[in-house]
Amino acid sequence: MSIRGAVMVPHPPLILPEVGRGQEREIADTIAAYEKAAQHVAKLCPDTVVVTTPHSVMYADYFHISPGRGASGNFGEFGAKGVRIEAEYDMELRSQLCGLLDRDGFMAGTRGERDPRLDHATMIPLYFLKKHNVRCRVLRIGLSGQPLEAHYRLGQYISQAADILGRDVVMIASGDLSHKLLKEGPYGYQKEGPEYDGRIMQVMGAGNFGELFGFQDDFCEKAAECGHRSFVIMAGALDGKSVKTERLSYEGPFGVGYGICTYEAFGKDDTRLFLRQYEKMQREKLEHKKAAEDIYVKLARNSLETYVRTGKKVTVPDNLPKELCLRRAGVFVSLKMHERLRGCIGTISPVTDSVAEEIVENAVSAGCRDPRFPPVREAELDKLVYSVDVLGDTEIVSSAMELDVKEYGVIVSKGRKRGLLLPNLEGVDTVEEQILIAKQKAGIDEWEEGVKLERFRVVRHT
């Protein structure tokens, strides 16, 4: 077998006595569990451990795999420079993995290294393995801003590479949980913090990896977790395998959650092909949404799909309702893929002769000209979810008291700077957040005075 098993572990530097200097006694259960996790790895006798770390270099659209023969690091930034960790990289496994990734055009590889030194999220699990005389090579892989599905798929590639080489591999998913557990903690409190930790420990403790896809980005951001993507890569490496799971511990006395679980892989189990199951469910949901799209959204979809496939813009159909052909209004077209924004472009005031023409132009722009994203590829078209917002008239307001984040969009302006944010957006819960984001889009400083506020309603078509 290639993937022998895995461990989910945190990386608090104070867990080391040389750093904690007595504080580590407050997480005694975590230390004891870490020792058991290291023993678990030792029992599996790996040729290589693959460490997925949130503290290596991270790119929005690329997974960085550490290059070179090996690396080292110490805990000098935590006051323990004498504690040094060294790792010899498994260059053959890395080469095999990168070959598979390059073959399929998957955005991962050894480019873009900024600092070759080992990060603490890698060194802490290696510190415990060293204590238990685990001597093996290492593959260190950073996380990415790509969707969770891409992280899971990377885990599948790791498993494929290990299979080809006949390499016995153990995955080490390094990641703390929420950093928002206590008001008196270093990062404060957010209700999503303990909610996240409760959910993730239930999922990971039971080995129900398919549920990892159900954690929304805004929920994870509010919880301020750092390990979720690391856990997803690990889950991908165990895809389709029967897994024995053991939950060892959970603690959060310093305001940061520390969870430890172990996994041992056995034979095949077709009921645990979680990515395949998730993608099937997503396709069914998308087909249901497509069937329910109104004429506004159908026009946006047809506009972008035609342009991406042919390079030509559609002609506005003759049989559209009058409100599309005779009315003029600003229109925003928004695209989502995997429940994440994939593009959004619009006009505050109309620039064409009809709402229909506005939709045609802005749908193409949302897919191909939003500077925050690469142009939509043909392979992505069937995965997109569209919404079309038709803007009502704007009116000046004297203060934020006249705004409502659910009912009104906001326009902020000062001089030639102008920024807009639509109403009722996921993750934007207060008027203050709405105004701040609109200011950021306009390039207006957060504390700048003399900013004009306008509000507007929209009719949203989904």
MORA-V430713 format. One record per residue. N is the residue number from 1. SS is DSSP state (h for helix, s for strand, l for the rest). OMEGA is omega in whole degrees, 0 to 359 (none if undefined). D_LAST is the distance of its C-alpha to the last C-alpha in whole Angstrom. Layout:
n=(N	N)
ss=(SS	SS)
omega=(OMEGA	OMEGA)
d_last=(D_LAST	D_LAST)
This chain:
n=(1	2	3	4	5	6	7	8	9	10	11	12	13	14	15	16	17	18	19	20	21	22	23	24	25	26	27	28	29	30	31	32	33	34	35	36	37	38	39	40	41	42	43	44	45	46	47	48	49	50	51	52	53	54	55	56	57	58	59	60	61	62	63	64	65	66	67	68	69	70	71	72	73	74	75	76	77	78	79	80	81	82	83	84	85	86	87	88	89	90	91	92	93	94	95	96	97	98	99	100	101	102	103	104	105	106	107	108	109	110	111	112	113	114	115	116	117	118	119	120	121	122	123	124	125	126	127	128	129	130	131	132	133	134	135	136	137	138	139	140	141	142	143	144	145	146	147	148	149	150	151	152	153	154	155	156	157	158	159	160	161	162	163	164	165	166	167	168	169	170	171	172	173	174	175	176	177	178	179	180	181	182	183	184	185	186	187	188	189	190	191	192	193	194	195	196	197	198	199	200	201	202	203	204	205	206	207	208	209	210	211	212	213	214	215	216	217	218	219	220	221	222	223	224	225	226	227	228	229	230	231	232	233	234	235	236	237	238	239	240	241	242	243	244	245	246	247	248	249	250	251	252	253	254	255	256	257	258	259	260	261	262	263	264	265	266	267	268	269	270	271	272	273	274	275	276	277	278	279	280	281	282	283	284	285	286	287	288	289	290	291	292	293	294	295	296	297	298	299	300	301	302	303	304	305	306	307	308	309	310	311	312	313	314	315	316	317	318	319	320	321	322	323	324	325	326	327	328	329	330	331	332	333	334	335	336	337	338	339	340	341	342	343	344	345	346	347	348	349	350	351	352	353	354	355	356	357	358	359	360	361	362	363	364	365	366	367	368	369	370	371	372	373	374	375	376	377	378	379	380	381	382	383	384	385	386	387	388	389	390	391	392	393	394	395	396	397	398	399	400	401	402	403	404	405	406	407	408	409	410	411	412	413	414	415	416	417	418	419	420	421	422	423	424	425	426	427	428	429	430	431	432	433	434	435	436	437	438	439	440	441	442	443	444	445	446	447	448	449	450	451	452	453	454	455	456	457	458	459	460	461	462)
ss=(l	l	s	s	s	s	s	s	s	l	l	l	h	h	h	l	h	h	h	h	l	l	h	h	h	h	h	h	h	h	h	h	h	h	h	h	h	h	h	h	h	h	h	h	l	l	l	s	s	s	s	s	s	l	l	l	l	l	s	l	l	l	s	s	s	l	l	l	l	s	s	s	s	s	s	h	h	h	l	s	s	s	s	s	s	s	s	s	s	l	h	h	h	h	h	h	h	h	h	h	h	h	h	l	l	l	l	s	s	l	l	l	l	l	l	l	l	l	l	h	h	h	h	h	h	h	h	h	h	h	h	l	l	l	l	l	s	s	s	s	s	s	l	s	l	l	l	h	h	h	h	h	h	h	h	h	h	h	h	h	h	h	h	h	h	l	l	l	s	s	s	s	s	s	l	l	l	l	l	l	s	l	l	l	l	l	l	l	s	l	h	h	h	h	h	h	h	h	h	h	h	h	h	h	h	h	l	l	h	h	h	h	h	h	l	l	h	h	h	h	h	h	h	l	l	l	l	h	h	h	h	h	h	h	h	h	h	l	l	l	s	s	s	s	s	s	s	s	s	s	s	l	l	l	l	l	l	s	s	s	s	s	s	s	s	s	s	s	l	h	h	h	l	h	h	h	h	h	h	h	h	h	h	h	h	h	h	h	h	h	h	l	l	l	h	h	h	h	h	h	h	h	h	h	h	h	h	h	h	h	l	l	l	l	l	l	l	l	l	l	l	h	h	h	h	l	l	l	l	l	s	s	s	s	s	s	s	l	l	s	s	s	s	s	s	s	l	l	l	l	l	l	l	l	h	h	h	h	h	h	h	h	h	h	h	h	h	h	l	l	l	l	l	l	l	l	l	h	h	h	h	h	h	s	s	s	s	s	s	s	s	l	l	l	s	s	s	l	l	h	h	h	l	l	l	l	l	l	s	s	s	s	s	s	l	l	s	s	s	s	s	l	l	l	l	l	l	l	l	l	h	h	h	h	h	h	h	h	h	h	h	h	l	l	l	l	l	l	l	l	l	s	s	s	s	s	l	s	s	s	s	l)
omega=(181	178	184	182	185	170	172	186	175	180	176	181	183	176	176	181	179	178	184	180	178	179	182	180	180	175	182	180	178	179	179	179	178	177	178	179	178	176	177	178	180	181	182	175	183	167	185	167	176	181	173	191	175	188	164	178	182	178	183	189	187	174	181	176	187	180	175	181	182	181	178	178	176	184	180	181	177	175	181	183	182	178	187	179	176	179	171	183	175	186	180	177	179	180	179	180	182	177	177	181	179	180	185	180	179	189	178	179	187	180	170	178	179	181	184	183	176	176	186	179	173	186	185	175	178	176	180	177	179	178	183	173	174	181	180	177	188	166	183	185	177	179	185	174	179	182	180	180	179	178	179	182	176	176	177	178	178	179	179	181	178	177	183	183	186	184	174	189	169	178	173	179	182	179	170	178	184	173	187	186	187	176	182	179	184	183	179	185	171	185	179	181	178	176	179	184	177	181	187	179	176	181	184	179	179	182	180	191	179	180	178	181	184	178	183	182	184	177	179	179	179	177	180	176	176	187	190	182	176	180	181	176	178	180	179	178	179	183	176	181	171	189	171	188	173	174	185	183	169	175	175	187	182	181	178	183	177	180	180	175	176	183	173	184	178	182	182	176	184	176	183	173	195	180	178	179	181	181	176	179	179	178	180	178	181	178	177	179	179	181	183	182	176	188	179	183	178	179	178	180	181	181	183	182	179	183	181	184	186	185	182	176	179	170	180	181	182	189	181	176	185	183	176	187	186	182	173	179	171	183	171	173	180	179	173	173	186	177	176	180	179	178	177	178	178	179	179	176	184	176	177	186	183	175	180	179	179	179	181	182	187	175	177	180	180	182	190	187	175	186	180	187	171	179	178	177	182	181	181	191	183	182	186	172	186	164	181	178	175	187	171	180	177	175	181	176	185	181	179	179	182	180	175	189	180	187	187	163	182	172	175	180	173	186	182	179	182	180	184	170	181	177	169	179	179	179	176	191	183	176	180	177	181	180	181	180	178	177	179	179	181	186	179	180	184	185	183	181	179	181	179	178	173	177	178	172	175	165	185	178	182	none)
d_last=(47	45	43	45	43	42	42	39	41	41	43	44	47	49	49	52	55	56	53	53	56	56	53	52	54	51	49	51	49	47	50	51	48	48	52	51	48	50	52	50	49	53	53	51	53	50	51	48	46	42	41	38	38	36	38	39	37	34	31	28	28	31	33	37	40	43	45	49	52	51	51	52	51	53	52	53	50	51	54	55	56	59	56	55	53	53	51	52	49	49	49	49	46	44	45	44	41	40	41	38	36	37	37	33	32	31	31	34	38	41	40	39	42	43	45	47	48	47	44	45	42	44	48	47	47	49	52	51	52	55	56	56	58	55	55	53	51	47	44	42	38	36	32	30	26	25	22	24	24	26	29	29	30	32	34	34	36	38	39	40	42	44	44	46	48	49	49	48	46	45	41	41	38	39	37	37	34	33	35	34	36	39	39	42	41	41	37	37	35	31	30	28	31	33	30	29	33	33	30	31	35	34	32	34	37	36	35	32	30	27	26	26	23	21	22	20	21	21	23	25	25	26	29	30	31	33	33	30	30	33	33	30	32	35	33	32	36	37	34	36	39	40	41	43	41	43	42	45	44	41	42	41	44	43	40	39	38	40	39	42	41	43	42	44	43	45	44	41	38	36	34	33	31	28	26	26	25	22	21	22	19	17	17	17	14	12	13	12	8	9	11	8	6	7	10	8	6	9	12	11	11	14	15	16	17	19	21	21	23	25	25	24	22	20	22	19	20	22	20	17	17	19	17	16	19	21	19	20	18	17	13	12	10	10	10	11	14	16	14	15	14	15	15	14	16	16	18	19	21	20	23	22	23	19	16	15	18	16	13	16	18	15	13	17	18	15	16	20	21	20	23	22	22	23	22	19	22	21	22	18	16	16	15	12	8	6	5	7	9	11	15	17	21	22	25	28	28	32	31	28	29	27	24	21	19	16	17	18	17	21	23	26	29	32	34	32	30	27	24	20	18	14	14	13	13	14	18	19	20	23	24	26	24	22	24	26	23	23	27	27	24	27	30	31	33	32	35	36	37	36	32	30	27	25	22	19	16	12	10	7	4	0)
